[in-house]
């Protein structure tokens, strides 16, 4: 058996979160997400958490597991190497219920950086051409699944509610560095300033928790450089 | 009584088809909004890996590709059950929509000349499948979502569709559960576009996201008086990861991966269409040439580290995290898993259903462009092409439509649904929903899987009917209003049971083998009797099956060999 200590909280009823303990049989190579479903189906139907793909591509099930932000679906119990697993919602975001957090501020910042390709050239009949090398520059950033792990782990985002944060800045760099994008100056204006790239203190907390092995700090440093020498 | 929201068009579902439909309606100048079970990038389109088919002619060996060849491959792949006029529309639109996605920022992989890269996929003789390494669905969905942010498409997130509301001769809107607060809310609309994806989670071993419960298909079937088409055609993907059944893309074989049984033999042409490869793998397993009577091996090692890291990084990641294997060093254990529903809401090539004002696109719909078996790379294409077309034709419909009393129909219906949910929440029944859900999945996998036969299908149908009865006595533990997963999953279960009945009944009736539907007791295709679409309607609490003809334009049915 594995003991799960899970943070429970309903903003309508509770003042403080409390931990509830569940015993889950560890019969096969179970992921934390599967264990949560075991609890909902067999022990406590009132537990709330988000889920969708269960294959680490949709970003729904980000939560704090044994002290680190992870995807529940991608985290196998045996890999945690512990018979007690403590789960709480992503820190520094408002809790809606149990393990679900309100991602509104996260997506508001995502929208702030104009997360779409801007190209004011005439549209060609076929594709915009792009070389291997040009495409390779955004290879890492396009893997972002917008799970919020990095944003929630970032000390600077936690202490400054206006900071764009690692996910939005990575997205900003993804478009800034895209050879097809023609809005470079506008993008640098958006990320310039004390709530933009320069708020990053290169602590690398973001990189440590990314389920896709992205290093947001790289994108942020590139943006800082570009903004300095524009 | 409260109609909560009002828009000219409501799109249900925020995956590729839904967002594309909404963008088209917005471009036509209409007030459109999307309601979705999840935040848009959590939709199942995200999980598509291998690519999207379009006759661009970018790749060596495929320079002279054209829409006619794409049409032929699709029709042959469908085992001649696809409607050829609809396939022609899709293949002609394909290059245009791929270029459009590229212009919107989709980070496709590139050829040495800087063009969109294409790889070989099953059922085509040369590279036609445009890709972004092995995260093509992710790349496309993020691009589509980015475009929807740019165009300020309104999305109501975390709503479960409960019902389509009818007027005498049209569609008045939808009723949905607001998962965030537990309220039942009404959305008034002149037209509704369904884009709710597939129903894979009716089966035990599925590559699908956990949210793919078929709730959209079920709502249309049960409440809109619109039939489902060809639902017995269920695609089993040849290569899902043993253990979790997470998808391992066909692109892995497209890039040159081999399949091996336990004797170290390659036993099938790896790039035959999915129905053929899936049956072949299952046969190896059933006849004792698999491993642990459960899986065979997909070997990528000979591709080399560089190619695997460059072309299949997502697959490598999945193998490392979920199976503890690095495909650079070890073969991947795979088995077939439920993957896609060729069938769905019966629509024409405009996305229109038999009910004026109700449209459908993507996996929840059946146009039919996939017939008895879908080719890999054609589902992403289907979502975007028919998302766009349904958005266009729904907009035209709304612009010419006469107003009728939407509001009244909605408020009456809202009360009915509220009472129904209230009854469900307060049911004193003793039936445990988990048992019903698990037994349903086992029944479908066991009796309506890759190989089917009369006695098993009969057994399966009886079991589904029994489970439908038992569902009437289910007990919901959780009485909370906010984020009540227990309630959401049990509402989804009701729809799953009805769809399961349609699948099994359709499969039992169809006494032939075509595409993914293989009857061991009728192993041949029978065009004389069965070259027709199954049309399943909900009548008096059960499924009523009829048929309608297949449209054939250029390609007369012939023997399907690869």
Interface residues (C-beta under 8 A of the other chain):
Chain A: X10 X12 X29 X40 X41 X42 X44 X45 X46 X47 X48 X49 X50 X51 X52 X53 X54 X55 X56 X57 X58 X59 X60 X74 X76 X96 X97 X98 X100 X103 X107 X110 X111 X114 X115 X116 X117 X119 X123 X125 X126 X127 X128 X129 X130 X131 X132 X135 X138 X139 X142 X143 X145 X146 X175 X178 X180 X181 X212
Chain B: X38 X39 X41 X42 X43 X44 X46 X47 X56 X99 X102 X103 X104 X105 X107 X108 X109 X110 X112 X113 X114 X115 X116 X132 X133 X135 X138 X139 X142 X143 X146 X147 X149 X150 X180 X209 X210 X211 X243 X244 X246 X247 X314 X317 X318 X321 X322 X434 X476 X477 X478 X480 X482 X483 X484 X485 X486
